[in-house]
Amino acid sequence: MHDTEPKTDATLVLGAGELGMAMLEALADRRTADGRTLSVLLRPRQDPAAEERIEARLHSLGIDIVRADLATETEDALAAVFARFDTVICCTGFVGGPGTQRRITAAVLKAGVERYVPWQFGVDYDVVGRGSGQPVFDEQADVRDLLRGQSRTRWTIVSTGMFTSFLFEPAFGLVDLEHDRVHALGSWEHRLTVTTPEDIGRLTAAILAHQPRLDDQVVYVAGDTVSYAELADRVEAHLERPVERVLWSMEQLRADAAAHPGDGMRAYRLAFARDTGVAWDRERTFNAAQGIAVTDVAGWLRQHRPAGGGRG
């Protein structure tokens, strides 16, 4: 274990991207005069002029900035940074490359951090297991094994499903609003759970504040859970016209991924073409139990796309 005992009442968020900023803003909103400090870990400055805006936003929220490169720092060096905090929340995703989440988790454990929320804001990796066709899913299973194999650091995994916006990501290809088309992965009855980053931040902050504490467990949240057929229905209702419905069969998805082994999007399509592990009923989520309002697919469309628009 690292020699330095973690400070109490000190939270470190790793990353200030889409999820990281949502997490920081939610934690800052909940912060009171109890003395808890909030910090964010960012890479060493690459372009000071370009980074001034985000730094100004962080400072306006009373958030301290810590500098370290998660992609290149050693486990020991990261542990030395993490040892200053009693709570660490990882919002960095997989941008650091393969193995980064294992190394971050190992450093958290070496530092003796009291409470850790790992980057597991996605599918139910216990159900998906290894060998899904998506290598980063295997690494997520490794992270769970590391956490469950020790007892010093308390941990909470927040299962969120896919980011809602990813449903409409052109490169992913599920919903093509420009051409009024919806694809299904494997079956029209397969379901997906989705949650916006803003809701993930608010819900994670609420989970961390919950009494009794939700330690050493997976907590499920959901902005929405829809089948592909229901997704097409909701897109039609929003656009106020029919959409073309195209099924990508399992055979097609497997062949497509095999023919393009370096294509991450094709691998993701295959990994999400499942009837287990990527969706759960909204009724059994933390936000439903606590009565916390969230943004569903229809709400996301209203916020981000004009009604009846898209063709052109």
N, C-alpha and C positions, 0 to 999 in steps of 0.2 A: 504493500500500500504506500501511497505517497505520504511524505512526512508531514506536510502542512494540513492541519485540520480545516475543513471547509468553514467559511463564515456562515453565520446564521442570517436569515432574512436577506439573502442576496441571490438574485435570479440572473442567469445568463442565457440568452437566446442565441443560437447559432444561425447566423444568416439573416439578411434583411431583404430577401426577395419578396415575391408575391405573398407567400405564406408567412414569412418572417415578419414583414411589416404588419400584416393583419394580427399576428400574435402579439407583437410589441404594443400595438395600439390598444388591443383588448386588455393586456396586462396593465398598461398605463392607466386605462380607464378605471380599473379596479383598485389601483394602488391608493392607499390612504396614508394617514400621517403615522403609520406604525413603524416607520423607519426602514421598510423593505426597499432595497435598491434594485434597479433594473438596468442591465447592461446587455449589449449586443456584440457578438464577435464578428468582425469583418476582416477581409483580407487586407494585407498592407496596401496602402494607397497606390493605385496604378495610374489614375488620371485625376489629380486633385481638383481641377476645375470642374470636371464632369460630376464629381462626387460631392460637391459643395451642397447641392440641393438636398440630397438625402441626409447628409450630416446635419444640416440646419433643421430638418424635420425631426431628427432623433434628439437633438439638443432641446428643441422646443417641447418635447415630451418628457424631458428630464432623464433621458437615457444615456448612460455612459457608453463609450466605444472602446472595445478591446480589439487589438490587432493580432491576427495569426492566420496562417494559411493552412486550412484543413487538408488540402491536397498534398502538402509537402512536409508539414511538421511531423516529427517523430511522435510515437505514442507517449514517451516520457515528457516531451515538450508540451504536448497538449494536456497531459495530466497536471503539469505545473500550473497551467492557466486555469483549468477546471477546478483545481483545489481551492481557489478563492471563493467558490460559490457553493451554496447548499442545494440549489436547484438548477438543473441544466435542461433546456428544451431544444431539441435539434430540429431545425427547419431548413436544412441545406439540401435535401433530396440527394440525387446521385451525381451532382455536377463534379464532384471530386474524383470520379472514376471508380472502377471496381475495387472493393475492399475498404473504401473510405468509411462506410458506416460501421463495419466491424472494428476498425481502428479507433474511431471516435468512441464507440461503446467501451472498448477495452481501456481507453484512456480515462473515461468517466469512472469506471470501476477501480482503476489503479489510484485515481485521485481520492477515492472515498466519498464522492458526491452523495449527499443524503437522498436526493430525489431526482429521478431522470425520466424525461419524456422523450423517447427516441423517435427518429424519423420512421414512423410506421403509419403515417396518415394515408392509408390506402386500403387495400383489400384485407381479408382475413387470411393471413399467411399460415395460420395453423391448419386451416381447411385446404387452402391451395397446395401447401406443402412444396416439396422440391420437385424439379423436373417439369415445371409448367411450360417450359419453352422460353421463359423470360429469366435470364440469369440473375438480374437484380432481385427477383423474388426469392431466389435461393439464399442470397445474402441476408435478406430480411429474416428468413428462418434461422440463420446463424446468429443474428443479433438476439432473437428471442431465446435461443439456447444459452447464450452468454449471460443474459439477465436472470434466467431461471436457474442457472447453475451456481448462483451466489445468493447471499442473504443480507449483505451489508447495505447495499444501495436499494432503496425502494424505487419501484418503477411503475409507470402507468402508460399503457399503450392505448392510443386513441384511434380506433378504426373508423374511417370516414368515407370509404369508397373513393371513387374517382372525383377529381375536381370537376364541378359542374361545367365550367367553361370548356373542358376537354371534350365533352360531347360534341361541341360545335367547332372544334379545331379542324380546319380544312385538311391538314396533313394526316390526321387520324381517320377522317373520312366517314364518320358515323352519320352526321347530319350535314347535308350540303344545302344551306339556306339559299345560296345563289341560284341553284338549279332545282329547288323544291324536291329534294331527294333524301330519303332516310334508308340507311343500311342496317341490317340486323346481323349480329355475329353468332353464327351457328344455328339459331332458332329464333323465331319471333316471340317465343315464350320465355327465353332467357331474360334475366333481369340484371339491372345495374343499380347500385346505390351511389348517389352523387351528393357532394356537399361543397358549398363555396368556401374559398379561403377565409373570407370575412367571418363566416359562421364557425369554421374550424377554430379560428382564433378565439372567438367569444366563448365557444363551448369548452375549449381546453382550459381557458382561464376559470370558467365555472367549475370544471372538474377538479382543478387544483385547489379551489377554495372550498370544495364540498366537505361537509362533516357528516358522518365519519369519513375519514380519508379513504380514497379509492386506490389503495396501494396494491401492487403486485397483481394486477389484473388487466384484462382487455375491456375497455369501455367503448360501446358502439354508439355512434351518432349518425344522423342522416338528414340531409336536406330534402332528399326525395329518393324513392325506390320505384323504378318503373321497368316494365318489360319493354322490349323493342317495339312491340305493337302499340303499347301505351305511349311510348315516346313519339311514334309517328302520329298518333291521334293528337297529341298535345301540340306538335309542330303544325299540323293541319289547322287546329283550332286557332292558333296564333296567326298563321298566315292567311287564314280565312279562304283557303282553297285546298284542293287535294294535293298530296305529295306522291311522288313515285316511291314505291317500296321495293327494295332490292335485298334479297337474302344472300349473304356470303356463307356458303355451306362450310362445315368443318373440313371437308376434303379440299375445298378451294383454299381455305385459310392455311391449312398445313402445307399444301403445294406452293402457295405464294411465299410463305415464310422460308421454306426450304430452298426455293429458287433465288431468294434474296437474303442470304444469311447475315448480311451486315445492316439490314434495314430494321431499325428499332421500332418503327411504327407498325410494320407487318408483324413483328414479334409481339407487340402489345395487343394487336387485334386477336392473335391466336391465344394469348394468355387470358384475355378477357372473355373469350368465347366459351363460357362455362355456365353450368346451372348451379354451381355451389361456390361459396367463398368470395364472391364479388358483390353480393347483395344480401341484405337482411331487412326484415320487416321494420318499418318506421315505428310501429307501436312498441317495440322492445328496445328503443334507443334511450339514451340519457336525456336528450332534449325533449322527447315525448314525456318521459317520467317527470321531468322538472317543469313542463309547460313552457319551454323556451321556444319562441317563434323563430323559424328558419326560412330560408328562401328555397322554394321548390323549382322545378324546371319551368313551369309556367311563369313564375315570378322572375326568374333569371331572364327569360325571353322578353318580358315586359320591360325590364330594366335596360337591356342591352340591344334589342332589335325592335325597330318600329313595327307596330301591328300591320299586317297585310303587306309588308315590304319584303324585299329579298330578290325578286326576279329582275334580271336586267343584263 
